[in-house]
Amino acid sequence: MKFRNILFIILLFILFLVVYINVIKTEQDKSKTVVFWTLQLGAYDKYINNIISEYETINPEVKIKWIDVPYSEGEKRTLASILTDNPPDLVNLTPDFSLLLAQKNALYTFEKEKLNQFLPSLIKTLKYNGKYFGIPFYATSAVTLYNSALTDKKPETYDELFQLSVDNGTYLTMINFAENDTLLKILNKYNINSPKTINSEKSIQLFSEFKRLYDKNFVPKESITQTHRDALEKYMSGQLEYLVTGANFINMIKENAPSVYKNTKILPQLMGDTGLYDYSLMNFIIPVKSKNPEKALEFALYFTNKTNQLEFAKMTPILPVNKEALKDEYFQKAENNDLSAQARIISANQLNNLQPPLAAIKNKKELNTICANHIQNILINNAPIKATLDKFSEEWQKL
């Protein structure tokens, strides 16, 4: 009887030991897994899976679990996950939303030295309160297209463009005044980027030019409500002489409007009086509750090394953020009749001469809305420009 009791206790102990070991092993396995989210990059699954496989071969103690999230769901899912104790370890986001999370102390931060492989001008976007909260992923920088069948002028700045006459029965250009931060980016090229400068003499002059273009029908009346896609459609139908747009739309023009494509020439992005260019950036963030922040950072840096960035750039119309990748001849040479290649080279060169983005504020979307309301009031309702910009300044200051 006693023997059976002893045997039972031994078996129970062995069972407990096995369960305990499995639990410990499971926890250890979890601690070596980096959960990695991207935004709508499923079409590049072979490329991403190859990088993951290579990284795991070099780092056999780490497993990467990749999840691709629809772009429209990215912010909502990220916010929901960060509110839990089990967020992903590495997430692909926009700088604006990443900044909001950084302002709430929700992100893991790191020293500038960790970002030495990237263009210095780009990492400035990912800094808040002296700390870096994001890793650059890829960039874009718009170019200026013009229809050579309608014009032979080659303006370098918005000021030069605004002075051109229109006598072809077409519009000069289309500025999407109320779409996101389009207008704020143009103003920023003139260092009009704060409550103190939005009602300056230069700002009043620019808004007066916008009003003149609008009243004289040099830009479509729909400029106040429509998006960059509508502007692209107007360019493809031969209604616009000039269009500032992303290089990724050139193939769309080639496929849908071959006659316009044939006459399209490319210039650098229109500048303001700073002589600098704006850009868009995508980045990675690491939630502060990540189980593996150091491994997540290590994988992000591997994912954006020279080789991987160059390969990605050759598959997509994006620009690498890795400074060594940008030195490749792929961004230096182009055939004369290859518009996409010309745009790629111009865009890449622009990354060396960037206008610093607007100063970080917590209410960027609200600022965009305020800006849209005031330009609409000026263009549609003939509101006095100086008084409207004074009000704009007051509202911006409150943000």
C-alpha positions as CSV (number, residue, x, y, z in Angstrom):
1,M,0.0,0.0,0.0
2,K,2.8,2.3,1.0
3,F,4.7,1.4,-2.2
4,R,1.6,2.4,-4.3
5,N,1.4,5.8,-2.5
6,I,5.1,6.4,-3.0
7,L,4.8,5.5,-6.7
8,F,1.8,7.7,-7.1
9,I,3.7,10.6,-5.6
10,I,6.6,10.0,-7.8
11,L,4.4,9.9,-10.9
12,L,2.6,13.0,-9.8
13,F,6.0,14.8,-9.3
14,I,7.2,13.7,-12.8
15,L,4.0,14.9,-14.4
16,F,4.3,18.2,-12.6
17,L,7.9,18.5,-13.7
18,V,7.0,17.8,-17.3
19,V,4.2,20.4,-17.3
20,Y,6.5,22.9,-15.6
21,I,9.3,22.4,-18.2
22,N,6.8,22.8,-21.0
23,V,5.5,26.0,-19.5
24,I,9.0,27.4,-19.1
25,K,9.9,26.3,-22.7
26,T,6.7,28.0,-24.0
27,E,7.5,31.2,-22.2
28,Q,11.1,31.1,-23.5
29,D,9.8,30.5,-27.0
30,K,7.5,33.5,-26.7
31,S,10.4,35.6,-25.5
32,K,12.3,34.9,-28.7
33,T,9.4,35.7,-31.0
34,V,9.2,39.1,-32.7
35,V,5.7,39.9,-33.9
36,F,6.0,42.1,-36.9
37,W,3.2,44.1,-38.5
38,T,3.3,45.8,-42.0
39,L,0.7,47.9,-43.7
40,Q,-0.8,46.3,-46.9
41,L,2.4,44.8,-48.2
42,G,1.0,41.4,-48.9
43,A,1.9,41.7,-52.6
44,Y,5.6,41.6,-51.5
45,D,5.3,38.4,-49.4
46,K,8.1,36.6,-51.2
47,Y,10.5,39.5,-50.6
48,I,9.5,39.9,-46.9
49,N,9.5,36.2,-46.2
50,N,13.0,35.9,-47.8
51,I,14.3,38.6,-45.4
52,I,12.7,36.9,-42.5
53,S,14.2,33.6,-43.5
54,E,17.7,35.1,-43.8
55,Y,17.4,36.8,-40.5
56,E,16.3,33.7,-38.7
57,T,19.1,31.7,-40.2
58,I,21.6,34.3,-38.9
59,N,19.8,34.5,-35.6
60,P,18.4,31.0,-34.9
61,E,17.3,31.9,-31.4
62,V,14.7,34.4,-32.9
63,K,11.5,33.7,-34.7
64,I,9.7,36.5,-36.7
65,K,5.9,36.3,-36.9
66,W,4.8,38.5,-39.8
67,I,1.3,39.9,-40.0
68,D,0.2,42.2,-42.8
69,V,-2.6,44.6,-41.8
70,P,-4.9,46.5,-44.2
71,Y,-3.8,50.1,-44.5
72,S,-7.1,51.4,-43.3
73,E,-7.0,49.3,-40.2
74,G,-3.4,50.0,-39.2
75,E,-3.9,52.9,-36.8
76,K,-7.0,51.4,-35.1
77,R,-5.4,48.0,-34.6
78,T,-2.2,49.4,-33.4
79,L,-3.9,51.6,-30.8
80,A,-6.0,48.7,-29.6
81,S,-3.0,46.4,-29.3
82,I,-1.0,49.0,-27.4
83,L,-3.7,49.4,-24.8
84,T,-3.2,45.7,-24.0
85,D,-0.2,44.0,-22.3
86,N,0.6,42.0,-25.5
87,P,1.2,44.4,-28.4
88,P,3.2,43.5,-31.5
89,D,6.9,44.1,-31.3
90,L,7.4,46.0,-34.5
91,V,4.8,48.0,-36.4
92,N,4.8,49.8,-39.8
93,L,3.1,53.3,-39.3
94,T,3.1,56.9,-40.5
95,P,5.2,59.4,-38.6
96,D,2.1,61.5,-37.7
97,F,0.4,58.6,-35.9
98,S,3.7,57.4,-34.5
99,L,4.2,60.9,-33.0
100,L,0.9,60.7,-31.3
101,L,1.9,57.5,-29.6
102,A,5.3,58.9,-28.7
103,Q,3.6,61.9,-27.1
104,K,1.6,59.4,-24.9
105,N,4.9,57.7,-23.9
106,A,3.7,54.5,-25.6
107,L,6.8,53.9,-27.6
108,Y,10.3,52.4,-27.0
109,T,13.0,55.0,-27.7
110,F,16.6,54.7,-28.6
111,E,19.8,56.7,-29.2
112,K,20.7,58.5,-32.5
113,E,23.6,56.1,-33.0
114,K,21.2,53.3,-33.7
115,L,20.0,55.1,-36.8
116,N,23.4,55.8,-38.4
117,Q,22.5,53.9,-41.6
118,F,19.8,56.3,-42.5
119,L,19.7,59.8,-44.0
120,P,20.1,62.3,-41.2
121,S,17.4,64.6,-42.7
122,L,14.9,61.8,-42.4
123,I,15.4,60.7,-38.9
124,K,14.7,64.3,-37.7
125,T,11.0,63.5,-38.4
126,L,11.1,60.7,-35.8
127,K,12.3,62.7,-32.8
128,Y,10.3,63.9,-29.9
129,N,11.5,65.6,-26.7
130,G,15.1,64.7,-27.6
131,K,14.4,61.0,-28.1
132,Y,14.1,58.9,-31.3
133,F,10.9,56.8,-31.4
134,G,10.9,55.4,-35.0
135,I,13.0,53.6,-37.6
136,P,12.7,54.9,-41.2
137,F,11.3,52.4,-43.7
138,Y,10.9,54.1,-47.0
139,A,10.3,57.6,-48.5
140,T,8.7,59.4,-51.4
141,S,9.3,62.9,-52.8
142,A,6.9,64.3,-55.4
143,V,8.1,65.6,-58.8
144,T,6.5,68.1,-61.2
145,L,5.0,66.9,-64.5
146,Y,4.2,69.2,-67.3
147,N,2.4,68.6,-70.7
148,S,4.9,69.9,-73.3
149,A,2.0,70.1,-75.9
150,L,0.5,72.8,-73.7
151,T,3.5,74.7,-72.4
152,D,7.3,74.9,-72.7
153,K,7.9,76.9,-69.5
154,K,9.9,75.2,-66.7
155,P,9.2,76.9,-63.4
156,E,11.3,76.0,-60.4
157,T,9.1,77.6,-57.7
158,Y,5.5,78.2,-57.0
159,D,6.1,81.9,-57.4
160,E,7.3,81.3,-61.0
161,L,4.4,79.0,-61.7
162,F,1.8,81.5,-60.4
163,Q,3.2,84.2,-62.8
164,L,2.6,82.1,-65.9
165,S,-0.3,83.1,-68.2
166,V,-2.9,80.5,-69.3
167,D,-4.1,80.8,-72.8
168,N,-4.6,77.2,-73.9
169,G,-8.2,76.8,-72.7
170,T,-6.7,74.7,-69.9
171,Y,-5.9,75.1,-66.2
172,L,-2.4,76.1,-65.0
173,T,-2.4,73.4,-62.3
174,M,-4.6,72.0,-59.5
175,I,-3.7,72.4,-55.8
176,N,-5.7,70.2,-53.5
177,F,-6.2,73.0,-51.0
178,A,-8.3,71.0,-48.5
179,E,-6.8,67.6,-48.8
180,N,-4.9,66.5,-45.6
181,D,-1.8,68.7,-45.1
182,T,-1.2,69.6,-48.8
183,L,-1.6,73.4,-48.3
184,L,0.4,73.3,-45.0
185,K,3.3,71.6,-46.9
186,I,3.3,74.4,-49.5
187,L,3.3,77.1,-46.9
188,N,6.1,75.3,-45.0
189,K,8.3,75.7,-48.1
190,Y,8.2,79.4,-47.4
191,N,8.9,78.8,-43.6
192,I,5.2,79.7,-43.0
193,N,4.8,77.0,-40.3
194,S,3.7,78.4,-37.0
195,P,1.0,80.7,-35.4
196,K,3.6,83.5,-35.7
197,T,4.1,83.1,-39.4
198,I,0.7,82.1,-40.8
199,N,-0.5,85.8,-40.8
200,S,2.9,87.2,-42.0
201,E,3.2,89.5,-45.0
202,K,4.5,86.5,-47.1
203,S,1.6,84.4,-46.0
204,I,-0.9,87.1,-47.0
205,Q,0.8,87.4,-50.4
206,L,0.6,83.6,-51.0
207,F,-3.1,83.4,-50.0
208,S,-3.7,86.4,-52.3
209,E,-2.1,84.5,-55.1
210,F,-4.3,81.4,-54.4
211,K,-7.4,83.7,-54.5
212,R,-6.3,85.3,-57.8
213,L,-5.7,81.8,-59.4
214,Y,-9.1,80.6,-58.1
215,D,-11.0,83.7,-59.3
216,K,-9.4,83.8,-62.7
217,N,-10.1,80.1,-63.3
218,F,-6.4,79.3,-63.5
219,V,-7.1,76.4,-61.2
220,P,-10.3,74.3,-61.2
221,K,-13.0,75.3,-58.8
222,E,-13.0,71.7,-57.6
223,S,-9.5,72.3,-56.2
224,I,-11.2,73.2,-52.9
225,T,-12.9,69.9,-52.4
226,Q,-11.2,67.2,-54.6
227,T,-8.2,65.0,-54.0
228,H,-4.9,64.4,-55.7
229,R,-6.5,61.5,-57.6
230,D,-8.9,64.0,-59.2
231,A,-6.0,66.2,-60.1
232,L,-4.3,63.2,-61.8
233,E,-7.5,62.5,-63.8
234,K,-7.5,66.1,-65.0
235,Y,-3.9,65.9,-66.0
236,M,-4.5,62.7,-67.9
237,S,-7.4,64.3,-69.8
238,G,-5.2,67.2,-70.9
239,Q,-6.9,69.8,-68.6
240,L,-3.8,70.7,-66.6
241,E,-0.5,72.1,-67.8
242,Y,1.4,71.2,-64.6
243,L,1.0,68.7,-61.8
244,V,3.0,68.1,-58.7
245,T,2.6,64.4,-57.9
246,G,4.2,61.2,-56.8
247,A,6.4,59.3,-59.2
248,N,4.3,56.2,-58.6
249,F,1.5,57.7,-60.8
250,I,3.7,57.9,-64.0
251,N,2.9,54.4,-65.0
252,M,-0.8,55.1,-64.5
253,I,-0.5,58.0,-67.0
254,K,1.4,55.7,-69.4
255,E,-1.3,53.1,-69.3
256,N,-4.5,55.3,-69.3
257,A,-3.4,58.4,-71.2
258,P,-0.7,57.4,-73.7
259,S,-1.0,60.6,-75.7
260,V,-0.5,62.7,-72.6
261,Y,2.3,60.5,-71.4
262,K,4.1,61.0,-74.8
263,N,4.1,64.7,-74.2
264,T,4.9,64.6,-70.5
265,K,8.2,66.0,-69.2
266,I,9.5,65.9,-65.7
267,L,10.9,68.7,-63.5
268,P,11.9,68.7,-59.8
269,Q,9.2,69.3,-57.3
270,L,8.1,73.0,-57.1
271,M,9.9,74.8,-54.3
272,G,9.1,77.8,-52.1
273,D,11.6,80.5,-51.3
274,T,13.6,78.1,-49.0
275,G,14.8,76.2,-52.0
276,L,14.0,72.9,-50.3
277,Y,11.7,69.9,-51.1
278,D,9.1,68.1,-49.0
279,Y,8.7,64.4,-48.7
280,S,6.6,61.6,-47.2
281,L,7.9,58.9,-44.9
282,M,6.9,55.5,-43.6
283,N,8.5,54.1,-40.5
284,F,8.5,51.4,-37.9
285,I,7.8,51.8,-34.2
286,I,8.3,49.5,-31.2
287,P,5.6,49.7,-28.5
288,V,7.0,50.3,-25.0
289,K,5.3,47.1,-23.8
290,S,7.1,45.0,-26.4
291,K,8.4,41.7,-25.0
292,N,11.5,41.9,-27.3
293,P,12.3,45.6,-28.0
294,E,16.0,45.1,-28.6
295,K,15.4,42.2,-31.0
296,A,12.7,44.1,-32.8
297,L,15.1,47.0,-33.3
298,E,17.8,44.6,-34.5
299,F,15.4,43.1,-37.0
300,A,14.1,46.5,-38.2
301,L,17.7,47.6,-38.9
302,Y,18.4,44.4,-40.8
303,F,15.1,44.8,-42.7
304,T,16.3,48.3,-43.8
305,N,19.9,47.5,-44.6
306,K,21.4,48.5,-48.0
307,T,20.8,45.2,-49.8
308,N,17.1,44.9,-48.7
309,Q,16.3,48.5,-49.3
310,L,17.7,48.5,-52.8
311,E,15.8,45.3,-53.7
312,F,12.6,46.8,-52.4
313,A,13.1,50.0,-54.4
314,K,13.6,48.1,-57.6
315,M,10.2,46.4,-57.1
316,T,8.3,49.6,-56.1
317,P,8.3,53.3,-56.9
318,I,9.6,54.2,-53.5
319,L,12.9,55.6,-52.3
320,P,15.2,53.8,-49.9
321,V,16.0,55.6,-46.6
322,N,19.3,53.8,-46.2
323,K,22.0,56.3,-47.3
324,E,24.2,53.6,-48.8
325,A,21.4,52.3,-50.9
326,L,20.7,55.8,-52.3
327,K,24.3,55.9,-53.6
328,D,23.6,53.0,-56.0
329,E,23.8,53.8,-59.7
330,Y,20.1,52.8,-59.9
331,F,19.4,56.3,-58.5
332,Q,22.0,58.0,-60.7
333,K,21.4,56.9,-64.3
334,A,18.4,56.8,-66.6
335,E,17.5,56.4,-70.3
336,N,16.3,59.7,-71.8
337,N,12.9,58.3,-72.7
338,D,12.2,56.5,-69.4
339,L,10.1,58.9,-67.4
340,S,9.8,56.6,-64.4
341,A,13.6,56.4,-64.2
342,Q,14.0,60.1,-64.6
343,A,11.5,60.7,-61.8
344,R,13.3,58.2,-59.6
345,I,16.6,60.0,-60.0
346,I,15.1,63.5,-59.4
347,S,13.2,62.2,-56.3
348,A,16.3,60.6,-54.9
349,N,18.4,63.7,-55.3
350,Q,15.7,65.7,-53.6
351,L,16.2,63.7,-50.4
352,N,19.5,65.4,-50.0
353,N,17.8,68.8,-49.8
354,L,14.7,68.5,-47.6
355,Q,12.5,71.1,-46.0
356,P,12.2,70.2,-42.2
357,P,8.6,69.2,-41.5
358,L,6.2,71.2,-39.4
359,A,7.0,71.3,-35.7
360,A,5.4,68.4,-33.9
361,I,2.0,69.2,-32.4
362,K,-0.5,66.8,-30.8
363,N,-3.5,67.9,-32.9
364,K,-2.2,67.7,-36.5
365,K,-5.5,66.5,-37.9
366,E,-7.3,69.4,-36.2
367,L,-4.8,71.8,-37.7
368,N,-5.4,70.4,-41.2
369,T,-9.2,70.9,-40.7
370,I,-8.6,74.5,-39.5
371,C,-6.4,75.2,-42.5
372,A,-9.0,73.8,-44.9
373,N,-11.8,75.8,-43.3
374,H,-9.9,79.1,-43.7
375,I,-8.8,78.6,-47.3
376,Q,-12.4,77.6,-48.2
377,N,-13.6,80.7,-46.5
378,I,-11.2,82.9,-48.5
379,L,-11.7,81.3,-51.9
380,I,-15.5,80.6,-51.8
381,N,-16.9,83.2,-49.4
382,N,-14.4,86.0,-50.2
383,A,-13.4,86.4,-46.6
384,P,-10.8,89.2,-46.0
385,I,-7.4,87.5,-46.1
386,K,-5.6,89.4,-43.3
387,A,-8.5,89.0,-40.8
388,T,-8.9,85.3,-41.7
389,L,-5.2,84.6,-41.2
390,D,-5.2,86.5,-37.9
391,K,-8.0,84.2,-36.8
392,F,-6.1,81.2,-38.2
393,S,-3.1,82.3,-36.1
394,E,-5.2,82.5,-32.9
395,E,-6.7,79.0,-33.4
396,W,-3.3,77.5,-34.2
397,Q,-1.9,79.0,-31.1
398,K,-4.6,77.3,-29.0
399,L,-3.5,73.9,-30.4
